């Protein structure tokens, strides 16, 4: 519940432990306090961040590969339009 609220209001996850401390100090209901924890959730968020970084890096690598392939293909088309490397005249 805390993480969904933080995501909804675009609050940085780095403040989550302090937010939990604040909730514990302000709340008087012991049953509600027993359910306030972030141990597993923080690890899950770190894993999501890492997965997102890996996704970005693989996307960049794929884009670079596609760009290199397109450049090679364009170069071959350009060479064939000129008659190929062996048919060029040397001056």
QUIVEN-V937258 format. One record per backbone hydrogen bond with DSSP energy under -0.5 kcal/mol. NH is the residue of the N-H (numbers start at 1). CO is the residue of the C=O. E is the energy in kcal/mol with one decimal. If there is no record, write none. Layout:
((NH	CO	E) (NH	CO	E))
//
This chain:
((5	1	-1.9) (6	2	-2.4) (7	3	-2.5) (8	4	-2.4) (9	5	-2.1) (10	7	-0.9) (11	6	-3.0) (15	12	-1.2) (16	13	-1.2) (19	15	-2.2) (20	16	-2.3) (21	17	-2.0) (22	18	-2.3) (23	19	-2.4) (24	20	-2.4) (25	21	-2.1) (26	22	-2.1) (27	23	-2.0) (30	28	-0.7) (33	29	-2.1) (34	30	-1.5) (35	31	-0.7) (35	32	-0.7) (36	33	-1.2) (37	35	-0.8) (42	38	-2.7) (43	39	-1.1) (44	40	-2.0) (45	41	-2.4) (46	42	-2.3) (47	43	-2.2) (48	44	-2.4) (49	45	-2.5) (50	46	-2.4) (51	47	-2.8) (52	48	-2.4) (53	49	-2.2) (54	50	-2.4) (55	51	-2.3) (56	52	-2.3) (57	53	-2.4) (58	54	-2.5) (59	55	-2.3) (60	56	-2.3) (61	57	-2.2) (62	58	-2.5) (63	59	-2.5) (64	60	-2.4) (65	61	-2.1) (66	62	-2.5) (67	63	-2.5) (68	64	-2.5) (69	65	-2.2) (70	66	-2.4) (71	67	-2.3) (72	68	-2.3) (73	69	-2.3) (74	70	-2.5) (75	71	-2.5) (76	72	-2.2) (77	73	-2.2) (78	74	-2.5) (79	75	-2.5) (80	76	-2.4) (81	77	-2.0) (82	78	-1.4) (83	80	-0.6) (84	79	-3.5) (87	84	-0.5) (88	85	-0.5) (91	89	-0.5))
//
